Amino acid sequence: MKATVQWKGKMSFEGQAASGHNVMMDASPDVGGENRGPRPMEMLLLGLGGCSSIDVMMILNKGRQDVTDCVVHIEAERAPAEPKVFTRIHMHFVVSGRKVDPKRVEKAIHLSAEKYCSASIMLGKTAAMTHDFEIVEVA
């Protein structure tokens, strides 16, 4: 896997993934950025959420769960001193659907966190990772 990150002026950078998709990253204005995109550490959390959500949806779909939506809210804390690694990450999944089995959701989240999600497993080396979920029944 390869990626390229190119400076776009001031503290703004454009990343290009091997898949051909681009994303703008920028620093906050207080350190010279122009707020033109997410911060790189925010991108790590977005990647974590995407990686884990893909796993959860694949597992629930294979389990024939009638899921209509899946959202994960992520909260993280960072170390106060450099390098300001993540020290705590909590992921709250909101799974919507019809007659979704809570045990299957719990198992899907556990499998993602412990076996499938590379981002979760890597970030878990420095951060205490916690997860919970809620199910929203839809008509």
N, C-alpha and C positions, 0 to 999 in steps of 0.2 A: 504494500500500500504506500502511496506517495501523496504528497500535498505540497503546494507552493504558497508562500505568503509574500506579498509584495507591498512595499511602502507606497502610500498614496499621498504623502505630505503630512506635515505636523506629526501627529501621533495616530494616524489612520492607516490601516493595512487591509488589503484585500486578500482573502484566502481562496485558493482554488483547490478543490478536492479532485482526486483521480477520476471521479465520476463526471467531472466537468462542471459541477455546481460551484458557484461563487458565493462568498459571504463577506460582508464588510465588518471589520472590527475597529474599534476606536477606544481611546482613553477618555477619561472624564475631563471636562474643561479645566478643573483645578490643577491638572498636571500637563496641560497643553493640548488636550484632545478637543474635538469639536462635536462629540456626542453623535457621530454618524453611524454608530452600530454598537452591538453589544461588546462588553469588555471580554477579553480572552477567558477569564475565569468564569464569567457567565456562560460562555460557550461550552465550557466543561460540564456545567450543570445541565445545559440544554442537551448535550450529547448523552449524558447519563439518563435524562428523562426519555429521550428518544429510544435509546438502546433498550432500556427496561420496558418501555411501553410496547415496543415491537414484540419483545418476548412474551409479555403478558397477553397481548392480543392473539398471537400465534397459538399459544397454549389454550386460551379460552375458545378460540375458533375450532381447534382440533377436538376440544371437549364438547363441541356442539352447543356452546352457550350462546344465547341470543343477545349479544352485546350490541348496543346502538351507539355508545360513546365511551371513551376512556380518556380521562384527564388525570395528569399527575401534577400535584403541587409540591414543589421542592423548596425546602428551607435549609440553609447551610450557615455554618459559622466557620470563621477562619482564625488561624493563630494570630495573636497580636503582633508578633515580630516576624521578620523575614527569615526564611521564606514563608509567606503567609498561606500555608497549606490549609485545605479544608480539615477541620477537626471534628465536625459533627454535620451529618446530612440526614434530614428526615424527608421521606417521600410519602405523600398521602395520595392514594389512588381513589378516584371517584369513577366507578364503573356503572354505567347506565344500561338497562336492558330489561328484558322480560324473563322473569323467573330465573335470574342468574343465581347459581349456587355459591353461597359464601365460602364454602370449603374449597371449591375449585378456584375461586379468586385468590384466596389465601395461599393455596398451593402454587398457583401460577406466579405470584409475587415472590414466594420463597425460592422457586426454581430459577427465576430470573436472577435474583440477588445472589444465590449461592452457586449456581452452575453455569448459566448461559450469558449473562450480561458482563462483557469484558470491562466496560466502563465502571460498573458497580464494584466489581472485584478489585480493580486497580485502585479506585478511590477509597475503597474500604481498607487499604493498607495504611492510610493516614487518618481516616475519619471514622468515627463511630457511626455506623449506618443503621437507621431504623426505618420501619415501614408500617403503614397501616392503610386501611381502606374503608370505603363505604359503598354501598350499593344503592342506586336510585332506580326504583321500579318505574317503568314507563308503560303507558297503555298500548 
